[in-house]
Amino acid sequence: MSSQHTFIATTAFGLEAIVKRELQALGYEARSTSPGWVEFDGDLSAICRANLWLRTADRILIKVASFHAADFDTLFETTKAIDWTQWLPANATFPVEGRSVRSQLTSLPANQRAVKKAIVEAMKAQHKVTNLPEDGPLYKCQIALLKDEATLTIDTTGPSLHKRGYRQFAGGAPIKETLASAMVQLSFWAKDKPFIDPFCGSGTIAIEAAMLGRNMAPGLHRQFAASQWENLNSRLWEEARDEALDMLQPAFEEKLVATDSDFRVLKTARLNAEKAGVADLIHFQEREFADLQSSRKYGCLITNPPYGERLSDWRELKPLYESMPLILKRLPTWSHFVITSYEGFQKLLQKNADRRRKLYNGRIACVYYQFHGPKPKSDETQPVFGGIDAKATEQAELFKRRLVKRARHLRKWPSKRGIHCYRIYERDIPEIPLVVDKYHDHLHMSEFERPHDRDLAQHDDWLELMRVSAAEALDIPVQNAYLKRRTVQRGTTQHERVSRDRYELEVEENGLKFIVNLSDYVDTGLFLDHRETRMMVSNDSYQKDVLNLFAYTGSFSVYAADGGAKSTTTVDLSNNYLDWAERNMHLNDFDGPEHTYIQSDIREYLRTLPQEELFDLAIVDPPTFSNSKSTDEDWVVQEHYAELLNSVLNRLRPGGVIYFSNNYRRFKFDESWIRGDCREITKQTIPEDFRNKRIHRCWRIEKRD
């Protein structure tokens, strides 16, 4: 048998360069001949060493022959002419597999039959036998055709090299060991550098990193097809394994950190690490991704987050991906390496990776995104995610000056007018599109969408800078400043709950008390733009039966009761809001039986109201859009306002009045549809602290006698 042979290391597309580097580290000259194939030359010991050491290859093949074959006669005769005895003994078990790409011989079964028959005839003649029992070791052969070039190979590996033997159990979507090792090798990680995998699953990436750190041969604890071959001296395997043991490095000090939110999967990861012999190098911890943190300044985060193949999966995972830059910026000087099949990953992060590499996790096409952190001891200070630049600092100073000026203008409102809750800033500076409301010694801030050049994490840092700047400018404790992102409502969207902190505060307005929630919703529970409208209702309420529809937290009911209303009826579909309204009434000692609270859909309430139950004054302040599981009917203000107002007019006594308002910017009011005398009073109801004079529109509608 010749002393030198040509071998092929097969690998997943995209990993050829890493396989070449691994082969070069073993002392072999490697060359890429086609996607997924890396050729190299060596003696028989190369079979043992390559199988033991290659971390990113799938299998090691012997290249038996390569020739042009555009027809079956050429394929058969050329295969038959090969000296197969140098590899296959007379009792060899030699199944034949095939593949064909852009070749004239497209039938795989026909190709396999032709090659099998040619090898059988050749071996009978070469071994001088009449029968081939095929009861010996396995020599899996393959005929691969690419553009009519045929390559005959024999597999030396058996089960793929990614099967290291340590992973007995896996999570729902495991990453192949070969790909996990490639991710580590493509990163900046070294054994003296901190490592975190926040979606560790069955622990594969951390285990592969630990094996790399100790220079542990990945195939050391498994068997290969060629280890059963009689023509491959067992001494070669012993020497290769002895070499691998000699090259093994001692345990390193820097522990790898691998976390996951599922304690059951972590149990599996620990078992896998123990079987791999690296359990002492990895700290497994149950932790949500949202709780990611590290006290170390530099390090590598390498991870394979969950990704779904169905559209419904992506809808569920989108919030997780949107949170990534806001969480990863907690490790500002780390390098981050993330693999995912989600095509919109960079768009979602609003940040381009420093490098991208297309890889395959099994059959799933993925991209490996690499975000490079600054080098240790370098002058670079810009974090990978987030950060504040000079422009943001300048904007913060501009914001502060404007707030100080506005605060000076409004400083006497609490003492002179009894108004402790008011708007102090409303997008005064176009590049700082925030709204700031002051509630005693607290701030409630909202952001409105506006184009900018910051990515998601940078914008989050920018918002935090503005929050802190506002608190400092107004001499308010930073923890008392709450900031929320308010997106523009489009179509049938509604504002959702943003938190569950339930930070409530008792505030005062015109001598009345209200409970506001500064943390959980975009709105606090007290619409400051209706301060003047509430006073109008109070002045009109004396000895009146007042109906408050879409009552929200009942502030109009409080003002009506304070104005001497004979009764108030507070109606809303939400039990939460009704409880809130009742608490506001109780806070002002309006606890009598004349004050009632009804949980109902507004239109259903009006339809079922007894004919004899009439009112003198009604407040109708509906949302732009609303849907609820409690009712089959959606509410759209532009479509349903006329029907609603006429229904309310039917429940009023002669001379009764409706205060109707809404904040839909495109709302068109046609008074010809309304059976009452309508007068728009928007201008009189907009408080002077509001720059936005279109914050709402309001009408006073009187029932005709």
Secondary structure in CASP SS format (residue, H / E / C, confidence):
PFRMAT SS
TARGET T0000
AUTHOR 0000-0000-0000
METHOD secondary structure of the structure
MODEL  1
M C 1.00
S C 1.00
S C 1.00
Q C 1.00
H E 1.00
T E 1.00
F E 1.00
I E 1.00
A E 1.00
T E 1.00
T C 1.00
A C 1.00
F C 1.00
G C 1.00
L C 1.00
E H 1.00
A H 1.00
I H 1.00
V H 1.00
K H 1.00
R H 1.00
E H 1.00
L H 1.00
Q H 1.00
A H 1.00
L C 1.00
G C 1.00
Y C 1.00
E C 1.00
A E 1.00
R E 1.00
S E 1.00
T E 1.00
S E 1.00
P C 1.00
G C 1.00
W E 1.00
V E 1.00
E E 1.00
F E 1.00
D E 1.00
G E 1.00
D C 1.00
L C 1.00
S H 1.00
A H 1.00
I H 1.00
C H 1.00
R H 1.00
A H 1.00
N H 1.00
L H 1.00
W H 1.00
L C 1.00
R C 1.00
T C 1.00
A C 1.00
D C 1.00
R E 1.00
I E 1.00
L E 1.00
I E 1.00
K E 1.00
V E 1.00
A E 1.00
S E 1.00
F E 1.00
H E 1.00
A C 1.00
A C 1.00
D C 1.00
F H 1.00
D H 1.00
T H 1.00
L H 1.00
F H 1.00
E H 1.00
T H 1.00
T H 1.00
K H 1.00
A C 1.00
I C 1.00
D C 1.00
W H 1.00
T H 1.00
Q H 1.00
W C 1.00
L C 1.00
P C 1.00
A C 1.00
N C 1.00
A C 1.00
T E 1.00
F C 1.00
P C 1.00
V E 1.00
E E 1.00
G E 1.00
R E 1.00
S E 1.00
V E 1.00
R C 1.00
S C 1.00
Q C 1.00
L C 1.00
T C 1.00
S C 1.00
L H 1.00
P H 1.00
A H 1.00
N H 1.00
Q H 1.00
R H 1.00
A H 1.00
V H 1.00
K H 1.00
K H 1.00
A H 1.00
I H 1.00
V H 1.00
E H 1.00
A H 1.00
M H 1.00
K H 1.00
A H 1.00
Q H 1.00
H H 1.00
K C 1.00
V C 1.00
T C 1.00
N C 1.00
L C 1.00
P C 1.00
E C 1.00
D C 1.00
G C 1.00
P C 1.00
L E 1.00
Y C 1.00
K E 1.00
C E 1.00
Q E 1.00
I E 1.00
A E 1.00
L E 1.00
L E 1.00
K C 1.00
D C 1.00
E E 1.00
A E 1.00
T E 1.00
L E 1.00
T E 1.00
I E 1.00
D E 1.00
T C 1.00
T C 1.00
G C 1.00
P C 1.00
S C 1.00
L C 1.00
H C 1.00
K C 1.00
R C 1.00
G C 1.00
Y C 1.00
R C 1.00
Q C 1.00
F C 1.00
A C 1.00
G C 1.00
G C 1.00
A C 1.00
P C 1.00
I C 1.00
K C 1.00
E H 1.00
T H 1.00
L H 1.00
A H 1.00
S H 1.00
A H 1.00
M H 1.00
V H 1.00
Q H 1.00
L C 1.00
S C 1.00
F C 1.00
W C 1.00
A C 1.00
K C 1.00
D C 1.00
K C 1.00
P C 1.00
F E 1.00
I E 1.00
D E 1.00
P C 1.00
F C 1.00
C C 1.00
G C 1.00
S C 1.00
G C 1.00
T H 1.00
I H 1.00
A H 1.00
I H 1.00
E H 1.00
A H 1.00
A H 1.00
M H 1.00
L H 1.00
G H 1.00
R C 1.00
N C 1.00
M C 1.00
A C 1.00
P C 1.00
G C 1.00
L C 1.00
H C 1.00
R C 1.00
Q C 1.00
F C 1.00
A H 1.00
A H 1.00
S H 1.00
Q H 1.00
W C 1.00
E C 1.00
N C 1.00
L C 1.00
N C 1.00
S H 1.00
R H 1.00
L H 1.00
W H 1.00
E H 1.00
E H 1.00
A H 1.00
R H 1.00
D H 1.00
E H 1.00
A H 1.00
L H 1.00
D H 1.00
M H 1.00
L C 1.00
Q C 1.00
P C 1.00
A C 1.00
F C 1.00
E C 1.00
E C 1.00
K C 1.00
L E 1.00
V E 1.00
A E 1.00
T E 1.00
D E 1.00
S C 1.00
D C 1.00
F H 1.00
R H 1.00
V H 1.00
L H 1.00
K H 1.00
T H 1.00
A H 1.00
R H 1.00
L H 1.00
N H 1.00
A H 1.00
E H 1.00
K H 1.00
A H 1.00
G C 1.00
V C 1.00
A H 1.00
D H 1.00
L H 1.00
I E 1.00
H E 1.00
F E 1.00
Q E 1.00
E E 1.00
R C 1.00
E C 1.00
F H 1.00
A H 1.00
D H 1.00
L C 1.00
Q C 1.00
S C 1.00
S C 1.00
R C 1.00
K C 1.00
Y C 1.00
G C 1.00
C E 1.00
L E 1.00
I E 1.00
T E 1.00
N C 1.00
P C 1.00
P C 1.00
Y C 1.00
G C 1.00
E C 1.00
R C 1.00
L H 1.00
S H 1.00
D H 1.00
W H 1.00
R H 1.00
E H 1.00
L H 1.00
K H 1.00
P H 1.00
L H 1.00
Y H 1.00
E H 1.00
S H 1.00
M H 1.00
P H 1.00
L H 1.00
I H 1.00
L H 1.00
K C 1.00
R C 1.00
L C 1.00
P C 1.00
T C 1.00
W C 1.00
S E 1.00
H E 1.00
F E 1.00
V E 1.00
I E 1.00
T E 1.00
S C 1.00
Y C 1.00
E C 1.00
G C 1.00
F H 1.00
Q H 1.00
K H 1.00
L H 1.00
L H 1.00
Q C 1.00
K C 1.00
N C 1.00
A C 1.00
D C 1.00
R E 1.00
R E 1.00
R E 1.00
K E 1.00
L E 1.00
Y E 1.00
N E 1.00
G C 1.00
R C 1.00
I E 1.00
A E 1.00
C E 1.00
V E 1.00
Y E 1.00
Y E 1.00
Q E 1.00
F E 1.00
H C 1.00
G C 1.00
P C 1.00
K C 1.00
P C 1.00
K C 1.00
S C 1.00
D C 1.00
E C 1.00
T C 1.00
Q C 1.00
P C 1.00
V C 1.00
F C 1.00
G C 1.00
G C 1.00
I C 1.00
D C 1.00
A H 1.00
K H 1.00
A H 1.00
T H 1.00
E H 1.00
Q H 1.00
A H 1.00
E H 1.00
L H 1.00
F H 1.00
K H 1.00
R H 1.00
R H 1.00
L H 1.00
V H 1.00
K H 1.00
R H 1.00
A H 1.00
R H 1.00
H H 1.00
L H 1.00
R C 1.00
K C 1.00
W H 1.00
P H 1.00
S H 1.00
K H 1.00
R H 1.00
G C 1.00
I E 1.00
H C 1.00
C E 1.00
Y E 1.00
R E 1.00
I E 1.00
Y E 1.00
E E 1.00
R C 1.00
D C 1.00
I C 1.00
P C 1.00
E C 1.00
I C 1.00
P C 1.00
L E 1.00
V E 1.00
V E 1.00
D E 1.00
K E 1.00
Y E 1.00
H C 1.00
D C 1.00
H E 1.00
L E 1.00
H E 1.00
M E 1.00
S E 1.00
E E 1.00
F E 1.00
E C 1.00
R C 1.00
P C 1.00
H C 1.00
D C 1.00
R C 1.00
D C 1.00
L H 1.00
A H 1.00
Q H 1.00
H H 1.00
D H 1.00
D H 1.00
W H 1.00
L H 1.00
E H 1.00
L H 1.00
M H 1.00
R H 1.00
V H 1.00
S H 1.00
A H 1.00
A H 1.00
E H 1.00
A H 1.00
L C 1.00
D C 1.00
I C 1.00
P C 1.00
V H 1.00
Q H 1.00
N H 1.00
A E 1.00
Y E 1.00
L E 1.00
K E 1.00
R E 1.00
R E 1.00
T C 1.00
V C 1.00
Q C 1.00
R C 1.00
G C 1.00
T C 1.00
T C 1.00
Q C 1.00
H C 1.00
E C 1.00
R C 1.00
V C 1.00
S C 1.00
R C 1.00
D C 1.00
R C 1.00
Y C 1.00
E E 1.00
L E 1.00
E E 1.00
V E 1.00
E E 1.00
E E 1.00
N C 1.00
G C 1.00
L E 1.00
K E 1.00
F E 1.00
I E 1.00
V E 1.00
N E 1.00
L C 1.00
S C 1.00
D C 1.00
Y C 1.00
V C 1.00
D C 1.00
T C 1.00
G C 1.00
L C 1.00
F C 1.00
L H 1.00
D H 1.00
H H 1.00
R H 1.00
E H 1.00
T H 1.00
R H 1.00
M H 1.00
M H 1.00
V H 1.00
S H 1.00
N H 1.00
D H 1.00
S C 1.00
Y C 1.00
Q C 1.00
K C 1.00
D E 1.00
V E 1.00
L E 1.00
N E 1.00
L E 1.00
F C 1.00
A C 1.00
Y C 1.00
T C 1.00
G C 1.00
S H 1.00
F H 1.00
S H 1.00
V H 1.00
Y H 1.00
A H 1.00
A H 1.00
D H 1.00
G C 1.00
G C 1.00
A C 1.00
K C 1.00
S E 1.00
T E 1.00
T E 1.00
T E 1.00
V E 1.00
D E 1.00
L C 1.00
S C 1.00
N H 1.00
N H 1.00
Y H 1.00
L H 1.00
D H 1.00
W H 1.00
A H 1.00
E H 1.00
R H 1.00
N H 1.00
M H 1.00
H H 1.00
L H 1.00
N C 1.00
D C 1.00
F C 1.00
D C 1.00
G C 1.00
P C 1.00
E C 1.00
H E 1.00
T E 1.00
Y E 1.00
I E 1.00
Q E 1.00
S C 1.00
D C 1.00
I H 1.00
R H 1.00
E H 1.00
Y H 1.00
L H 1.00
R H 1.00
T H 1.00
L C 1.00
P C 1.00
Q C 1.00
E C 1.00
E C 1.00
L C 1.00
F E 1.00
D E 1.00
L E 1.00
A E 1.00
I E 1.00
V E 1.00
D C 1.00
P C 1.00
P C 1.00
T C 1.00
F E 1.00
S E 1.00
N C 1.00
S C 1.00
K C 1.00
S C 1.00
T C 1.00
D C 1.00
E C 1.00
D C 1.00
W E 1.00
V E 1.00
V H 1.00
Q H 1.00
E H 1.00
H H 1.00
Y H 1.00
A H 1.00
E H 1.00
L H 1.00
L H 1.00
N H 1.00
S H 1.00
V H 1.00
L H 1.00
N H 1.00
R C 1.00
L E 1.00
R E 1.00
P E 1.00
G E 1.00
G E 1.00
V E 1.00
I E 1.00
Y E 1.00
F E 1.00
S E 1.00
N E 1.00
N C 1.00
Y C 1.00
R C 1.00
R C 1.00
F C 1.00
K C 1.00
F C 1.00
D C 1.00
E H 1.00
S H 1.00
W H 1.00
I C 1.00
R C 1.00
G C 1.00
D E 1.00
C E 1.00
R E 1.00
E E 1.00
I C 1.00
T H 1.00
K H 1.00
Q H 1.00
T H 1.00
I C 1.00
P C 1.00
E C 1.00
D C 1.00
F C 1.00
R C 1.00
N C 1.00
K C 1.00
R C 1.00
I C 1.00
H C 1.00
R E 1.00
C E 1.00
W E 1.00
R E 1.00
I E 1.00
E E 1.00
K C 1.00
R C 1.00
D C 1.00
END
